[in-house]
Amino acid sequence: MKRLFTVLTYVMVFALYSSCNTISDTRTIKLAHSLDVNHSVHKAMVKMGEDLAKISDGKMQLEIYPSQQLGTERECIELLQIGSLDMTKVSVGVMENFAPRTKVFGLPFLFRDKQHLFNVLDGPVGKELLDEGTKYWIKGMGYYDAGSRSFYTKDKPVNSPEDLKGLKIRVMESVTAMDMVKSLGGSATPISWGELYTSLQQGVVDGAENNPPSFYLSRHYEVCKYYSLDEHTSLPDVLIIGTHIWNDLSEQERTWLQEAVDKSVTYQRTLWADAEKEALDAVEAAGVTVIRPDKTLFSKEVEEVYEHYGQDADMKSLIDRIKNTQ
């Protein structure tokens, strides 16, 4: 009830602000996300705002609301759909609930390496999937690097899939993520990101899975002392805009905004590698045991996931196109 009241309050404030903004010479784009202000994605968004103001000669600006100020990733998408928020950043794993074909990105061990991932995201498949949500009032604008996701646990180290058996592992609200954890022997438990720290503390779940910067900046390492770098998925973050605002922009405004987004994507990807190393060094210094298991032990266990998704002709085509991308 408290969260609903907060969201409704922001909706009313934004509605009032938007009505006032129409008489201004400056177009203000409201962007919300769930990450810490020290995260590379937030830093890239700050740069996006600076670039947007510069490119447009002050005719457009960005207002950023970080750290779940306006709700969870799903709540931000819903605000965007009803026109009370302009832009947000979500994991592509959450996007699959609104743009079903994007679930292909959640398949485990799909990408050969980082360059393969970028070639897919920046190529025909990635660009095609950015427009997958338009019928749900969502348009993708670009992909941020979110590294690879790995398991972290409270009491039991994960050296092989066998170690996941009997463990409750938090996942996003993603059917693909749940299928992946199940195939590896764990019990998938969807919990919102903002509630995860307490859930780990109270034993609601035994662990979770995410990339190193998120593990570090969330302070989950204070509870979970084992981090197993199996790197099962490489889910990008996707920057999305509501079609209500996109359709209202002039061609010139769209060009300005897309240019600022593209610059922020390039900038964020340069920040990511350093952020990963800093995060791993920091959690190890805090007493976390970082495990580097044999990844083939995990990749062998997910064949049934591919068999299941491969039964859908469109999904099989997407998988093949991704695997054939050079």
C-alpha positions in Angstrom: 0.0 0.0 0.0 2.9 2.4 0.8 4.5 1.7 -2.5 1.2 2.3 -4.3 0.7 5.6 -2.5 4.3 6.7 -3.4 3.8 5.7 -7.1 0.4 7.5 -7.3 1.9 10.6 -5.7 4.7 10.7 -8.4 2.1 10.2 -11.1 0.2 13.2 -9.9 3.4 15.3 -9.6 4.5 14.3 -13.0 1.1 15.0 -14.5 1.2 18.5 -13.0 4.9 19.0 -14.1 4.1 17.9 -17.6 1.2 20.3 -18.0 3.6 23.1 -16.9 6.4 21.9 -19.1 4.3 22.3 -22.3 4.6 26.1 -22.1 8.4 25.9 -21.7 10.9 26.1 -24.5 12.8 23.2 -23.0 11.6 19.6 -23.5 12.3 17.6 -20.2 12.6 13.9 -20.4 12.0 12.0 -17.1 14.1 8.9 -16.6 14.0 6.5 -13.6 16.0 3.4 -12.8 16.7 1.0 -9.9 20.5 1.2 -9.7 22.9 2.9 -7.3 24.3 6.3 -8.3 27.8 4.8 -8.3 26.8 2.3 -11.0 28.3 2.7 -14.4 24.8 2.8 -16.0 23.8 5.8 -13.8 27.1 7.5 -14.7 26.3 6.9 -18.3 22.9 8.4 -17.9 24.4 11.5 -16.3 26.6 11.9 -19.4 23.6 11.3 -21.6 21.9 14.3 -19.9 24.9 16.4 -20.4 25.3 15.4 -24.0 21.6 15.9 -24.7 21.6 19.5 -23.4 24.7 20.2 -25.4 23.5 18.6 -28.7 20.1 20.3 -28.5 21.6 23.6 -27.4 19.5 23.5 -24.2 16.3 22.6 -25.9 16.1 19.2 -24.3 17.2 18.0 -20.9 17.1 14.8 -18.8 15.8 14.4 -15.2 17.1 11.2 -13.6 15.5 9.4 -10.6 17.8 6.6 -9.5 17.7 3.9 -6.8 14.1 2.8 -7.2 12.8 6.3 -6.2 9.8 5.6 -8.5 9.5 1.9 -8.0 10.9 -1.4 -9.2 11.9 -2.1 -12.8 8.4 -3.6 -13.5 6.7 -0.6 -11.8 8.7 1.8 -13.9 7.7 0.0 -17.1 4.1 0.2 -16.0 4.5 4.0 -15.3 6.0 4.4 -18.7 3.2 2.5 -20.4 0.5 4.8 -18.9 2.5 7.9 -19.8 3.6 9.0 -16.3 7.3 8.3 -17.0 9.2 8.9 -20.2 12.2 6.6 -20.0 13.7 3.8 -17.8 16.4 1.2 -17.8 15.5 -2.4 -17.1 17.3 -5.8 -17.4 16.2 -7.4 -20.6 15.2 -10.3 -18.4 12.3 -8.2 -17.1 11.5 -7.0 -20.6 10.5 -10.5 -21.6 7.2 -10.0 -19.7 6.4 -7.1 -22.1 8.2 -8.1 -25.2 8.3 -11.9 -25.3 10.9 -12.5 -28.0 13.6 -10.7 -25.9 13.6 -13.8 -23.7 16.2 -15.2 -26.1 18.8 -13.1 -24.4 18.2 -15.0 -21.2 19.2 -18.4 -22.5 22.3 -19.7 -20.7 25.7 -19.8 -22.4 24.3 -18.3 -25.6 27.2 -15.9 -26.3 30.7 -17.0 -27.1 32.4 -14.0 -25.6 31.9 -10.3 -25.0 32.6 -9.3 -28.7 30.0 -11.8 -29.9 27.5 -10.3 -27.4 28.1 -6.7 -28.7 28.0 -7.8 -32.4 24.5 -9.3 -31.7 23.2 -6.3 -29.7 24.5 -3.8 -32.2 23.5 -5.9 -35.2 20.3 -6.8 -37.0 19.0 -9.1 -34.2 19.6 -6.5 -31.4 18.0 -3.7 -33.4 15.0 -5.8 -34.4 14.3 -6.6 -30.7 14.5 -3.0 -29.6 11.2 -2.5 -31.4 9.7 -5.7 -30.1 7.7 -3.9 -27.4 6.1 -1.1 -29.5 2.7 -2.7 -29.4 3.0 -2.5 -25.6 3.9 1.2 -25.8 7.6 0.6 -25.3 10.4 1.4 -27.6 14.0 0.3 -27.0 16.8 2.8 -27.7 20.0 1.0 -26.8 21.8 -1.7 -24.7 24.1 -1.2 -21.8 26.6 -3.8 -20.8 25.6 -5.7 -17.7 28.4 -8.3 -17.8 27.7 -11.9 -17.0 25.5 -13.2 -14.2 26.9 -15.7 -11.7 25.6 -17.4 -8.5 26.3 -16.0 -5.0 25.3 -17.9 -1.9 25.2 -17.5 1.9 26.5 -20.7 3.4 27.3 -23.2 0.7 29.9 -22.7 -2.1 28.8 -23.6 -5.6 31.5 -25.5 -7.5 29.2 -27.4 -9.7 25.5 -27.7 -10.5 25.3 -30.5 -7.9 25.9 -27.8 -5.3 22.7 -25.9 -6.3 20.4 -28.7 -5.5 18.1 -27.8 -2.6 19.1 -24.1 -2.7 16.5 -21.4 -3.1 18.0 -18.9 -5.6 16.5 -15.5 -6.2 15.8 -14.7 -9.9 14.1 -11.8 -11.7 10.5 -12.0 -12.8 11.7 -14.0 -15.8 10.5 -17.4 -17.0 13.7 -17.9 -18.8 15.7 -17.3 -15.6 13.5 -19.7 -13.7 13.9 -22.3 -16.3 17.7 -21.9 -16.3 18.0 -22.2 -12.5 15.7 -25.2 -12.5 17.8 -26.9 -15.2 20.9 -26.5 -13.0 19.1 -28.1 -10.0 18.2 -25.0 -7.9 14.8 -23.8 -6.8 14.1 -20.4 -8.5 12.4 -17.8 -6.4 11.3 -14.5 -8.0 11.9 -11.5 -5.7 12.2 -7.8 -6.5 15.7 -6.4 -6.3 14.8 -3.9 -3.6 13.6 -6.7 -1.3 16.5 -9.1 -1.9 19.0 -7.9 0.8 16.4 -8.5 3.6 15.3 -11.8 1.9 18.9 -13.0 2.1 19.3 -11.9 5.7 16.1 -13.7 6.8 16.8 -16.9 4.9 13.9 -16.5 2.4 16.4 -17.5 -0.2 19.8 -19.1 0.0 21.4 -17.0 -2.7 21.0 -15.1 -5.9 22.6 -14.5 -9.2 23.9 -11.3 -10.7 27.0 -9.5 -12.1 29.9 -8.4 -9.9 29.1 -4.6 -9.7 25.5 -5.4 -8.7 26.6 -7.9 -6.1 29.0 -5.3 -4.7 27.0 -2.1 -4.9 23.9 -3.8 -3.4 26.1 -4.9 -0.5 24.8 -8.4 -0.8 28.4 -9.5 -0.1 27.7 -8.6 3.5 25.3 -11.6 3.7 26.6 -13.9 0.9 30.2 -15.1 1.3 30.6 -17.3 -1.8 30.6 -16.0 -5.4 30.8 -18.6 -8.1 31.8 -17.1 -11.5 30.0 -19.6 -13.7 28.8 -16.7 -15.9 25.7 -18.5 -17.0 24.0 -15.6 -18.8 25.0 -12.3 -20.3 21.7 -10.3 -20.0 22.2 -6.7 -21.2 20.4 -3.8 -19.7 18.0 -2.0 -22.2 17.2 1.6 -22.2 13.5 2.1 -23.2 11.2 5.0 -23.9 7.5 5.2 -23.9 5.9 5.5 -27.3 3.7 8.4 -25.8 6.7 10.6 -25.6 8.6 9.2 -28.6 5.6 9.8 -31.0 5.3 13.3 -29.6 9.0 14.2 -30.4 9.9 16.0 -33.6 12.3 14.3 -36.0 15.0 16.7 -34.8 14.3 15.9 -31.1 14.4 12.1 -31.9 17.8 12.6 -33.6 19.2 14.6 -30.6 18.0 12.0 -28.1 19.2 9.0 -30.0 22.6 10.6 -30.5 22.9 11.2 -26.7 21.8 7.6 -26.0 24.4 6.2 -28.4 27.1 8.2 -26.7 26.0 7.0 -23.3 26.1 3.4 -24.5 29.6 3.7 -25.7 30.7 5.5 -22.5 29.1 2.9 -20.2 30.7 0.0 -22.0 34.1 1.6 -21.4 33.3 2.0 -17.7 32.0 -1.6 -17.2 35.3 -3.5 -17.4 36.9 -1.3 -14.6 33.7 -1.6 -12.6 33.8 -5.4 -12.7 37.4 -5.6 -11.6 36.9 -3.1 -8.8 33.8 -5.0 -7.6 35.6 -8.4 -7.5 38.6 -6.9 -5.7 36.3 -5.2 -3.2 34.2 -8.3 -2.3 37.3 -10.4 -2.0 38.8 -7.8 0.4 35.5 -8.0 2.4 36.0 -11.7 2.9 34.0 -13.2 0.0 35.4 -16.4 -1.5 35.4 -16.0 -5.3 35.2 -19.3 -7.0 36.1 -19.9 -10.7 34.4 -23.2 -11.5 34.6 -25.3 -14.6 31.9 -23.7 -16.8 31.5 -26.8 -18.9 29.9 -28.5 -15.9 27.1 -26.0 -16.0 26.7 -25.6 -19.8 26.1 -29.4 -20.1 23.2 -29.2 -17.8 21.2 -26.6 -19.8 20.7 -28.6 -23.0 17.0 -29.2 -22.0 16.4 -25.5 -21.9 17.5 -25.2 -25.6 15.4 -28.3 -26.5 12.3 -26.6 -24.9 12.8 -23.2 -26.5 13.8 -24.7 -29.8 10.3 -26.2 -30.2 9.1 -22.7 -31.1 10.1 -22.0 -34.7 10.5 -18.2 -34.2 12.7 -18.7 -31.1 14.8 -21.4 -32.9 15.4 -18.9 -35.7 16.5 -16.2 -33.3 18.8 -18.7 -31.5 20.3 -19.7 -34.8 20.8 -16.2 -36.0 22.6 -15.3 -32.8 24.8 -18.3 -32.9 25.7 -17.6 -36.6 26.6 -13.9 -35.9 30.3 -13.4 -36.3 
